Amino acid sequence: MLVTLTIQAGLIAWLVHEHRQRKQAEIRSRNAGEELANITRLAAAGELSASIAHEINQPICGMVLKANAALRWLMAEKPDVEKARGALRDIVSMGHRAADIVAGVRAMFKKDTNAKVPTNVNTLVDTVLAAVRTDLQSRGVRVETQLDKTLPAVSSDPVQLQQVILNLVVNAAQAMRTVQPRVLKIQTNRSVSGMVRGTIEDSGVGISEANRERIFDPLFTTTSDGMGMGLSICRSIIQNHGGSIWVAPAASRGAIFRFELPAAPAELHYDQAA
């Protein structure tokens, strides 16, 4: 009897000990989870602030350069009013672009699933090329486009999707700074699986195989002045639209970035698309 009671007492003590250990483990796990969530929130906030700075810095720098050029043309012995007027138009365009970026960031925090609208990808490509035409010309970049006029619309946030195309075009131009010739090829078509595909190809220095595996990682960059956020943002936007984005080496040299998005329902025609 005494042995039985001793065994029972020992078993009870062991169960109490195990219960306490389990409770302490749960508390530690909960605290670790809260700490991890806090770190994740801080990292997300840092990533977002870096991305906003990266995206808005481009049009602001462009506005400053254009404004200085306009002042020089107006203060010349023979003021060149036409060139100054053109620079002012570019400043207005860049200001609208900065505002669109802010609007896009604000839209990312809204949970309104109706924010996406039928969008013509070809129209977005034309808009981006119009915005950067002067810059590309000054860099000596030749642009070749092959846009499928029968391309169906996609359901998207057009501001965010335009940012993806703009980022890929700007990156392509930067990749060709040290080479000749500088050729930027942009193509839209429909993939075998029916997805809407956009292709941006450059004749630059290319991307090594090791870097291709990491090119879309946050904070990874192959340039000394890059922040490593642009392509990460592009991937997030494309994935949030139900699509995918990847990079491959070009046939001769340079890189090819492709993204695919699901086509909008057939009843959404181009007369509705942005």
ZAMARGU-4260 file (C-alpha; in steps of 0.2 Angstrom, whole numbers, plus 5000, padded with zeros to 4 digits):
<rodrens>
0) 5000/5000/5000 | 5014/5012/5005 | 5023/5008/4989 | 5007/5012/4979 | 5005/5028/4988
5) 5023/5033/4985 | 5021/5029/4966 | 5005/5039/4965 | 5013/5054/4974 | 5028/5053/4962
10) 5017/5052/4947 | 5007/5067/4953 | 5022/5077/4956 | 5029/5072/4939 | 5012/5078/4931
15) 5012/5094/4941 | 5030/5097/4935 | 5026/5093/4917 | 5011/5105/4918 | 5021/5119/4924
20) 5035/5116/4911 | 5021/5116/4898 | 5014/5132/4904 | 5031/5140/4905 | 5035/5134/4887
25) 5018/5141/4881 | 5022/5158/4889 | 5040/5158/4881 | 5032/5153/4865 | 5019/5167/4866
30) 5032/5180/4871 | 5043/5174/4856 | 5029/5175/4844 | 5024/5193/4850 | 5043/5198/4848
35) 5044/5190/4831 | 5028/5199/4826 | 5035/5216/4832 | 5051/5213/4823 | 5041/5209/4807
40) 5031/5225/4809 | 5047/5235/4811 | 5055/5226/4796 | 5039/5229/4786 | 5039/5248/4791
45) 5057/5249/4786 | 5054/5241/4770 | 5039/5252/4766 | 5048/5268/4770 | 5063/5263/4760
50) 5052/5259/4745 | 5043/5275/4746 | 5059/5285/4747 | 5066/5275/4732 | 5051/5277/4721
55) 5048/5296/4725 | 5066/5301/4724 | 5066/5298/4705 | 5053/5310/4700 | 5059/5323/4713
60) 5077/5322/4706 | 5070/5324/4689 | 5060/5339/4694 | 5075/5347/4701 | 5086/5344/4686
65) 5072/5350/4674 | 5069/5366/4685 | 5088/5370/4684 | 5088/5368/4666 | 5073/5379/4663
70) 5082/5393/4674 | 5097/5392/4663 | 5087/5393/4647 | 5077/5408/4654 | 5093/5417/4661
75) 5103/5415/4645 | 5107/5431/4634 | 5094/5425/4622 | 5081/5415/4633 | 5076/5399/4625
80) 5057/5400/4630 | 5053/5384/4620 | 5065/5373/4629 | 5060/5381/4646 | 5042/5377/4642
85) 5046/5359/4638 | 5055/5357/4654 | 5041/5365/4664 | 5029/5352/4655 | 5041/5338/4661
90) 5041/5345/4679 | 5022/5345/4679 | 5022/5327/4672 | 5034/5321/4686 | 5024/5330/4699
95) 5009/5320/4694 | 5019/5304/4694 | 5025/5307/4712 | 5007/5310/4717 | 5002/5294/4708
100) 5015/5285/4718 | 5008/5292/4735 | 4991/5287/4729 | 4997/5270/4725 | 5005/5268/4742
105) 4989/5273/4751 | 4979/5261/4740 | 4990/5247/4746 | 4983/5249/4764 | 4965/5249/4758
110) 4956/5232/4759 | 4943/5237/4745 | 4944/5222/4733 | 4935/5233/4720 | 4951/5244/4718
115) 4956/5234/4703 | 4949/5239/4686 | 4951/5232/4668 | 4968/5239/4662 | 4976/5239/4645
120) 4994/5235/4648 | 4999/5242/4631 | 4992/5259/4637 | 5003/5258/4652 | 5018/5254/4642
125) 5015/5269/4631 | 5012/5281/4646 | 5028/5275/4654 | 5038/5278/4638 | 5031/5295/4635
130) 5036/5299/4653 | 5054/5294/4651 | 5057/5297/4632 | 5068/5312/4635 | 5078/5303/4648
135) 5081/5288/4637 | 5085/5299/4622 | 5098/5308/4633 | 5106/5291/4637 | 5107/5286/4619
140) 5094/5272/4621 | 5085/5266/4606 | 5068/5259/4610 | 5059/5245/4600 | 5042/5240/4604
145) 5031/5226/4598 | 5014/5227/4607 | 5000/5215/4603 | 4985/5225/4599 | 4973/5211/4602
150) 4979/5209/4620 | 4965/5207/4632 | 4963/5218/4647 | 4970/5213/4665 | 4961/5217/4681
155) 4974/5228/4690 | 4978/5243/4700 | 4984/5253/4685 | 4995/5265/4696 | 5004/5250/4704
160) 5006/5241/4687 | 5013/5256/4679 | 5026/5257/4693 | 5031/5240/4689 | 5034/5244/4670
165) 5042/5260/4675 | 5054/5252/4687 | 5059/5239/4674 | 5062/5252/4660 | 5073/5263/4672
170) 5083/5248/4677 | 5086/5242/4659 | 5092/5259/4655 | 5104/5260/4669 | 5110/5242/4665
175) 5116/5249/4648 | 5126/5264/4654 | 5143/5257/4650 | 5139/5248/4634 | 5135/5251/4615
180) 5123/5249/4607 | 5109/5253/4620 | 5093/5244/4614 | 5078/5243/4625 | 5065/5230/4618
185) 5047/5230/4625 | 5035/5217/4620 | 5017/5212/4625 | 5009/5196/4620 | 4998/5182/4626
190) 5007/5166/4633 | 5002/5148/4629 | 4992/5147/4645 | 4982/5163/4640 | 4991/5174/4652
195) 4995/5192/4647 | 5014/5194/4646 | 5025/5209/4646 | 5044/5208/4641 | 5057/5221/4644
200) 5074/5216/4637 | 5090/5227/4637 | 5107/5225/4629 | 5117/5229/4645 | 5130/5219/4655
205) 5118/5206/4660 | 5115/5197/4677 | 5125/5183/4683 | 5117/5166/4687 | 5120/5169/4706
210) 5113/5186/4706 | 5097/5181/4696 | 5092/5169/4710 | 5093/5184/4722 | 5088/5199/4711
215) 5070/5200/4718 | 5076/5199/4736 | 5073/5214/4747 | 5088/5225/4749 | 5098/5215/4736
220) 5106/5226/4723 | 5120/5225/4710 | 5123/5244/4709 | 5133/5255/4721 | 5119/5268/4722
225) 5104/5256/4723 | 5093/5252/4738 | 5088/5235/4732 | 5069/5238/4734 | 5063/5241/4716
230) 5062/5223/4710 | 5056/5217/4727 | 5042/5229/4726 | 5038/5224/4708 | 5037/5206/4713
235) 5025/5210/4727 | 5014/5220/4716 | 5014/5206/4702 | 5010/5192/4714 | 4997/5203/4723
240) 4989/5203/4705 | 4989/5184/4704 | 5004/5184/4692 | 5022/5180/4692 | 5039/5189/4687
245) 5056/5182/4683 | 5072/5186/4674 | 5082/5177/4661 | 5098/5180/4651 | 5096/5188/4634
250) 5102/5178/4618 | 5117/5189/4616 | 5120/5199/4631 | 5109/5209/4643 | 5094/5203/4653
255) 5076/5199/4650 | 5062/5203/4663 | 5045/5195/4660 | 5029/5196/4670 | 5013/5187/4667
260) 4996/5192/4673 | 4979/5183/4672 | 4968/5191/4658 | 4952/5199/4664 | 4935/5191/4661
265) 4930/5191/4642 | 4916/5203/4645 | 4928/5217/4650 | 4933/5225/4633 | 4946/5238/4629
270) 4933/5252/4629 | 4932/5249/4648 | 4951/5247/4650 | 4963/5261/4657
</rodrens>
